[in-house]
């Protein structure tokens, strides 16, 4: 396995951590079909945010740029054929806990489009981010995350980069911390305990999002690489890794990226020609009975125009190994 020395980091740079380049086995054969096949991937070293971007950090970006997120903009009815007129106002999807067991094949049983929902009002128009400034920002669509990353002089990670970082140096382990779900009986991530979507036993102490850094970091020192909120990556979604990534017969794929949206559309909803990106990491809504996806290999598609109450993001810098001065200045602004 390739190794890279870890550069020295200043106090400001400590908001990001150096992820050493190398070759690792990406994916899993044990769980969901979209994680297969396991294959070798090589990535270069890069810097990654220690934490998911918070409400406080995102608010500074919005204030500085006068930025308006996708969930706050008027909708074009032509983009949503068949949608009820009452839904054609700015808003986003909000999780609604059910009263009892429901059909797990129909996500409409627990997701509702709520007009007036945005990152400022993440759980509906009467909610706010007051008191949860250090929680992950949510209700951000892909272009919102990308705009923030550009503002701070960073990028969003590829799926391979994200998974490399999430593994924390552990090879082919189920979770970011190893193979045991709750070592010593301790909750290692903010997830759902109980029967989703109606029974949450709150064994981890949180009903929804949690402040960043509330659970132990992985081997690279990164927090919340499992649970809390899903995280956007820059790769377009393909159903199986073999569809695009595995192409080399002579060695690992090097820094693979899915650059075309052509295969990302949802074949089950042909009326919606909206491409999908890969999100990684799982969220506070992931439960073993429905979505055991708070694992490094886990992945799922997300339409780029949709903001939800369990999706956020973090950023990376690919080069150079020392963080550029303009990036340090932006880090000071948001720290």
C-alpha positions in Angstrom: 0.0 0.0 0.0 1.3 3.4 -0.9 2.2 5.7 2.0 2.4 9.5 2.3 3.9 11.5 5.0 1.6 13.8 6.9 2.4 17.5 6.6 2.6 19.7 9.6 -0.6 21.7 10.1 -1.2 25.0 11.8 -4.0 25.8 14.2 -6.2 27.1 11.4 -5.4 24.2 9.2 -6.4 21.8 12.0 -10.0 22.4 10.8 -8.9 20.1 8.0 -6.9 16.8 8.2 -4.5 15.2 5.8 -5.8 11.9 4.3 -2.8 9.9 3.0 -3.0 8.6 -0.5 -2.9 5.0 -1.2 -4.7 1.9 -2.5 -7.7 0.4 -0.7 -10.5 -2.0 -1.4 -13.6 -0.1 -2.1 -17.2 -1.4 -1.7 -18.7 -4.4 0.1 -20.1 -7.8 -0.9 -22.0 -8.3 2.4 -24.9 -5.8 2.2 -26.6 -4.0 -0.6 -26.2 -4.7 -4.4 -25.1 -1.1 -5.2 -22.0 -1.6 -3.1 -20.6 -4.4 -5.3 -18.2 -5.5 -6.4 -15.3 -4.9 -4.0 -12.5 -3.5 -6.1 -9.1 -1.9 -5.6 -8.9 1.9 -6.0 -6.0 4.2 -5.6 -6.4 7.9 -4.6 -3.9 10.7 -4.1 -3.6 12.3 -0.7 -5.9 15.2 0.1 -7.1 17.5 2.9 -10.6 16.9 4.3 -12.8 18.9 6.7 -12.6 17.4 10.2 -16.3 18.1 10.6 -19.4 18.4 8.5 -20.2 22.0 7.5 -22.3 23.5 10.3 -25.3 25.9 10.3 -23.0 28.6 11.7 -20.4 28.2 8.9 -23.1 28.1 6.2 -24.8 31.2 7.5 -21.5 33.1 7.2 -21.3 32.1 3.6 -24.9 33.1 2.9 -24.4 36.5 4.6 -21.1 37.1 2.7 -22.4 36.2 -0.7 -26.1 37.0 -0.4 -26.7 33.5 -1.5 -30.2 32.0 -1.9 -30.4 28.2 -1.7 -32.4 26.1 -4.1 -35.1 25.3 -1.5 -35.7 29.1 -1.2 -36.2 29.8 -4.9 -39.5 29.6 -6.8 -40.3 26.3 -8.6 -40.9 25.9 -12.3 -44.0 23.7 -12.8 -42.6 22.3 -16.0 -39.9 20.6 -14.0 -42.4 18.7 -11.9 -45.0 17.2 -14.2 -48.0 15.9 -12.2 -47.0 17.6 -9.0 -49.9 19.0 -6.9 -50.2 22.8 -7.3 -49.9 23.2 -3.5 -46.4 21.7 -3.7 -45.2 24.1 -6.3 -43.9 26.7 -3.8 -40.4 26.9 -2.3 -39.8 24.2 0.2 -38.1 20.9 1.0 -38.6 17.4 2.3 -39.0 16.9 6.0 -39.0 13.6 7.9 -42.2 12.8 9.8 -42.0 10.1 12.4 -45.0 7.7 12.0 -47.3 6.5 14.8 -46.7 2.8 14.1 -45.3 0.4 11.5 -45.8 1.3 7.9 -45.0 -0.1 4.4 -41.2 0.4 4.1 -41.5 0.3 0.3 -43.2 3.6 0.3 -41.0 6.5 1.5 -44.0 8.9 1.2 -45.1 7.3 4.5 -42.4 9.3 6.4 -41.3 12.1 4.0 -43.4 15.2 3.4 -42.9 18.2 1.1 -43.2 21.2 3.4 -43.5 24.7 1.9 -41.3 27.2 3.7 -38.6 24.7 4.6 -35.0 25.6 4.0 -31.6 25.5 5.7 -32.9 28.4 7.8 -36.0 26.5 8.7 -34.9 22.9 8.5 -37.9 21.1 10.0 -40.6 23.4 8.6 -41.4 27.1 8.4 -41.8 27.5 12.2 -38.4 26.0 12.9 -35.0 27.7 13.0 -31.3 27.0 13.4 -31.2 29.0 16.7 -29.7 26.7 19.3 -28.3 24.2 16.7 -25.6 26.4 15.2 -23.1 23.6 15.7 -25.3 21.0 14.1 -24.7 20.0 10.4 -26.4 22.3 7.9 -29.2 20.4 6.1 -31.8 21.2 3.4 -28.9 22.0 1.0 -29.2 20.8 -2.5 -26.1 19.8 -4.5 -25.5 23.1 -6.1 -25.7 24.8 -2.6 -23.0 22.6 -1.3 -20.9 23.2 -4.4 -21.3 27.0 -4.1 -20.1 26.9 -0.5 -17.1 24.8 -1.4 -16.1 27.2 -4.2 -16.4 30.1 -1.8 -13.9 28.6 0.6 -11.6 27.5 -2.1 -12.3 23.8 -1.8 -14.1 21.0 -3.6 -16.6 18.3 -2.8 -15.0 14.8 -2.5 -15.4 12.1 -5.1 -17.0 8.9 -3.9 -13.7 7.1 -3.8 -12.0 10.0 -1.8 -14.9 10.0 0.7 -14.8 6.3 1.2 -11.0 6.3 1.6 -11.3 9.0 4.3 -14.2 7.3 6.0 -12.3 4.0 6.5 -9.7 5.8 8.5 -7.0 3.3 7.6 -9.1 0.2 8.4 -9.1 -2.2 5.5 -12.5 -3.8 4.6 -14.2 -3.2 8.0 -17.9 -2.9 8.2 -18.0 0.3 10.1 -15.6 3.3 10.4 -14.5 2.0 13.8 -14.3 -1.8 13.0 -16.6 -4.7 12.7 -18.5 -4.6 16.0 -21.7 -2.6 15.9 -21.6 -1.2 19.4 -18.2 -2.0 21.0 -18.5 -2.1 24.8 -22.2 -1.2 24.4 -21.3 2.3 23.2 -23.1 4.1 20.4 -20.4 5.1 17.9 -22.6 7.3 15.6 -25.8 9.2 15.5 -28.2 6.6 14.0 -31.7 5.2 14.6 -32.2 2.6 17.3 -35.4 0.7 17.1 -37.9 0.0 14.4 -37.8 2.7 11.7 -39.8 4.9 11.1 -41.9 4.8 14.3 -39.8 3.6 17.2 -36.6 5.4 18.1 -35.1 4.2 21.4 -32.7 7.1 21.5 -29.8 4.9 22.8 -27.4 7.4 21.3 -29.1 10.3 23.0 -30.3 12.1 19.8 -33.7 12.2 18.0 -32.4 14.2 15.0 -29.1 15.7 14.1 -26.4 16.1 16.7 -23.7 18.7 17.2 -20.7 17.8 15.0 -18.0 15.9 16.9 -20.4 14.3 19.4 -19.1 10.8 18.7 -15.6 9.4 18.5 -13.6 10.2 15.4 -12.3 7.6 13.0 -8.6 6.6 12.6 -7.9 9.7 10.6 -9.4 12.0 13.2 -12.6 12.8 11.1 -15.9 13.1 12.9 -19.3 11.9 11.8 -18.2 9.8 8.8 -21.0 7.5 9.9 -24.5 8.7 10.8 -25.7 12.2 11.7 -26.3 13.3 8.0 -25.6 11.9 4.6 -22.9 13.8 2.7 -22.9 14.9 -0.9 -20.1 13.7 -3.2 -19.2 15.0 -6.6 -19.8 11.7 -8.5 -22.8 10.9 -10.5 -24.6 7.8 -9.4 -24.4 4.5 -11.2 -26.2 1.5 -9.8 -23.2 -0.8 -9.4 -19.5 0.1 -9.2 -18.9 -2.3 -12.2 -21.1 0.0 -14.4 -18.3 2.6 -14.6 -15.5 2.4 -12.1 -14.0 -1.1 -12.6 -12.3 -0.9 -16.0 -8.6 -1.7 -15.4 -7.3 -5.3 -15.8 -3.8 -4.4 -14.8 -4.1 -2.6 -11.5 -6.4 -0.4 -9.3 -8.5 2.4 -10.8 -6.6 5.7 -10.0 -8.7 8.5 -8.6 -11.9 7.3 -10.4 -14.6 9.8 -11.0 -18.1 9.3 -12.5 -18.1 12.4 -14.7 -21.3 11.8 -16.7 -24.9 12.1 -15.5 -26.2 9.8 -18.3 -26.7 6.7 -16.2 -27.7 8.5 -13.0 -31.4 9.0 -13.8 -34.0 7.0 -11.8 -35.5 4.4 -14.1 -38.4 4.0 -11.7 -39.4 7.7 -12.3 -38.8 8.3 -16.0 -41.0 11.4 -15.9 -38.4 13.2 -13.8 -35.2 13.7 -15.8 -33.3 14.9 -12.8 -29.7 13.5 -12.5 -28.5 12.0 -9.2 -25.3 12.3 -7.2 -23.9 9.8 -4.8 -24.4 10.5 -1.1 -22.4 8.7 1.6 -22.3 8.0 5.3 -25.8 7.4 6.4 -27.8 9.6 8.8 -29.7 9.8 12.0 -32.5 8.1 10.2 -30.6 4.9 9.3 -31.7 1.8 11.1 -30.7 -1.9 10.7 -34.3 -2.8 9.9 -34.5 -0.4 6.9 -31.2 1.3 6.0 -28.0 -0.2 7.4 -26.0 2.4 5.5 -23.9 4.1 8.2 -20.9 2.2 6.8 -18.0 3.4 4.6 -19.0 1.2 1.6 -22.7 2.3 1.7 -24.0 4.6 -0.9 -27.2 5.8 -2.4 -28.5 8.2 -5.1 -29.8 11.7 -4.5 -31.5 14.0 -7.0 -29.5 17.1 -7.3 -32.5 19.4 -7.0 -33.7 18.0 -3.7 -33.0 19.3 -0.3 -33.8 17.0 2.7 -33.5 17.2 6.5 -30.8 14.5 6.7 -28.3 15.6 4.0 -25.3 17.8 4.4 -21.7 17.9 3.2 -18.0 18.5 4.0 -15.2 19.7 1.7 -11.7 18.7 0.6 -8.6 20.3 -0.9 -6.7 18.0 -3.3 -3.5 20.0 -3.7 -1.1 21.2 -2.6 -0.1 19.4 0.7 0.1 22.8 2.4 -3.1 24.7 2.4 -3.1 27.9 0.2 -3.1 31.3 1.9 -6.5 32.3 0.4 -8.1 29.1 1.8 -6.6 29.8 5.2 -8.2 33.3 5.1 -11.6 31.8 4.3 -11.1 29.2 7.1 -10.6 32.1 9.5 -13.8 33.7 8.3 -15.9 30.6 9.1 -14.0 29.3 12.2 
